[in-house]
Amino acid sequence: MKPQLSPELRLLAHLELEPEVPTLDFLHRIIREHQLRVPFETLTKLIDYEPGRARGDFMPSMEEYVDRIITRGAGGSAGHSPAAFVSSCRRSVSTPP
């Protein structure tokens, strides 16, 4: 059975990038590929409002964020996309592909 990839590595694969040592250049490439492949949208903010209000946290988990992008064609928002970029940079070094 193939091991489950982390959400960060799934996002990198969706962006057609390989994990590598985090550098400013790598971050720029993550951002560029994200802008080309993932639409900016705020609809999921409305979907997340009531559950977020109930739990006191309006940000979906990284796993849910990436799953929405890959399986449902959802987009990123100003709140979650930067966190995904940083997390992907960090995780690409700490987790082998």
HUKADA-V752230 format. One record per residue. N is the residue number from 1. PSI is psi in whole degrees, 0 to 359 (NA if undefined). BURIAL is 1 if it has 24 or more other ideal C-beta (glycine too) atoms within 12 Angstrom, else 0. Layout:
n->(N,N)
psi->(PSI,PSI)
burial->(BURIAL,BURIAL)
This chain:
n->(1,2,3,4,5,6,7,8,9,10,11,12,13,14,15,16,17,18,19,20,21,22,23,24,25,26,27,28,29,30,31,32,33,34,35,36,37,38,39,40,41,42,43,44,45,46,47,48,49,50,51,52,53,54,55,56,57,58,59,60,61,62,63,64,65,66,67,68,69,70,71,72,73,74,75,76,77,78,79,80,81,82,83,84,85,86,87,88,89,90,91,92,93,94,95,96,97)
psi->(132,132,146,130,150,158,323,317,327,319,315,317,319,326,2,42,148,146,143,174,132,125,168,323,318,316,318,320,322,312,314,311,325,315,327,331,341,119,150,129,161,2,319,337,319,320,322,352,303,312,322,321,319,323,352,20,115,359,128,160,160,320,315,319,310,319,318,319,312,317,334,358,19,169,186,167,170,336,316,329,312,322,322,321,311,315,320,321,311,315,331,336,322,347,120,150,NA)
burial->(0,0,0,0,0,1,1,1,1,1,1,1,0,1,1,0,1,0,1,0,0,0,0,0,0,1,1,0,1,1,1,0,1,1,0,0,0,1,0,0,0,0,0,1,1,0,0,1,0,0,0,0,0,0,0,0,0,0,1,1,0,1,0,1,1,1,0,1,1,0,0,0,0,1,1,1,1,0,0,1,1,0,1,1,1,0,1,1,1,1,1,1,0,0,0,0,0)
